[in-house]
Amino acid sequence: MKKITAMIILAIMLMASQLWAAGSCVQTPLVYQNGSVFTVNLVCTGAADNGSIPNTSLETDTITALKGKYFLYTVSAYPTAGGTAPDAADVFILDASGEDLLGSVDGGTTANKGLNLIHATLKKTTMPYSAYLSQAYFPVITGVLTLKVSNQATVNANYTIELVFVR
């Protein structure tokens, strides 16, 4: 009986540690200027074991509000006030087809305007970029968008990714 109880306690502890280890992002959509500007703030906390966050798709209600009406205008990243400073890290905004709207090619760093967008102390902003066109552009939102962050290894790091959309 003692072995079973000990195994149950161990299993509960292992499950809880997995929950604590996972990184996350909390989304807050905001509308400004009579609906002509729509922002989504993703306040992220890196995992307790390796600082990562899972790829995070914008919520269905947000995509429904944006779809066919808004263009991605800017992407900003900055340390969340009062939190643990993040490492310099790379940001990708992936559309439904997997294309990075910040210009990376095959998930790499070629032409990626999201390269080192996350900084330990500064706010940094970029515009969407087309590697194919070799210029900035403003893609209309036609489906799901997913935030992907690479190379952020500070455990429990706190940073905010701000997406600004315009009509």
N, C-alpha and C positions, 0 to 999 in steps of 0.2 A: 504494500500500500504506500509506503514511504517513497519507493522508486517511482510509482505512477504520479504521485503528488509532485515530486521533484521534477519529473519530465514535463508535467503540465506547466509548472512555474517557469521552467527553462524555455518552453515553447512560447509562452506569453511574453517573456522578456525579449526573445529573439524577434517576434513580430513587432513589438513596440520599438525596438531599436531600428527596424527597417522603416517604420513610420517616421521616426525622428531623423533618419538619414536622408530622406527624400527632399530635394529642393522643390520650390514652388513659386508661382507668380499669381498675384491677386490682381484682377482686371477692374478698372474703373473707367467706363465711357462717360464723356462729357460733351455737351453740345454748346456751341458759342455762336454769337452774331446771327441770331434768328435762323440757325440751322446751316449756315454757310461753312462753318468750321466744326469738325467733329474730332475729338481727341480720344485716344485710349491710352491710359497709363497702366503699365504692367509693373507692379512693385514686386520685385523678385528677391528671394532668399536662397542662397546656394545651399546645397546639401551639407549635412553635418560631417559626412565622411570624405567628400572630395570636391565640394564647392559647386558642383554642376546643378543644372535645372533640367527637367525634361522638356522636350520640344512642346511648346504651348500654343495651341490654336486659339484664335479669338472666339469668344462665345457666339453661339448661334444667333442670339438676338442682335448682337453687334453687327455681325456679317449681314443679317437681313436688313438692318438700317442703312448699311453702307452700299450694298450690292447695287450696281448700276447707277448710283447717284453721286458717289464720291471718288476722288482720286487721291492716291497716297502722295502727300506733299513733302513731309520731312519725317526723319526718324532721329530721335535724340536718346542719349544714354547719360546717366549721371548717378553718382553714389546717393543712396537714400540718406537723408539727414538723420543723424543720430545712430546710424547703423555701422556695421563692420565694412571697411573699405574693400572693394573688389580688386582683383588683378586686372591688368589690361586684358581685354578679351574681345573676341570677334562676334558680331551680330549679323544674323541672316534673317531676312523676312521672306519666307517662302510662300508662293501662291499655290493654288490647287494642283498645278502641274509640276510643282517642285522647283520652278524657276526662282532664283534669289533676286528679289526686286532691288537689291543693293549692288548687283553686278558680279557676284562671284560666278565662276565657271566651274561646273561639276563639284560644287561645294568647297572649292579651293579659294585661294586668295587673289587670283588674277582679277584685276580691276575691281576688287571688292571694296566698296566705299564703307562697308561695315567693319573692315579690318581695324582692330584696336579702337573701336567706337566706345567701348566701355573703358573708362579711365578711373584711377584710384581717387582722384580729387576733383576733376573738372567735368563740366557738362560739355558734351560734344554732339554736334548735329550734322547730319548729312541729308542729301536728297536721293531719291531713287536714281539708279543708274543702269543703263543698258550696256552690257559688254559688247553685244552685237552691234548696236548703233554707235558705240563709243561716245556716249553723251548722256547727260541727265534727261530724264523723262518723267512723266506723271501718269502711272498706270491706273486705269479705272479699276475699281474693285468689282470683280465678277464672281468671286467665290471665296472659299476659306483662306485665311492668312495664318501662317504659323511662325512664331518666334523660335529661333534656334540660336543658342549661345555656345561658343566653343572657346576653350582655353582659359576658362575662369576656374581657378583651383583653390581660392581662398574659402575655407569652410565657413559656413554661415554668413557669407558676404551678402550685403544688402545694396541693391541697385535698382534704378527705375528705367524702364524703356518707355519712351513716349512716342506714339505714332500720331501724326497730325494728318487729317484728311480734309480736303476742300471740295466744294462743288464747282 
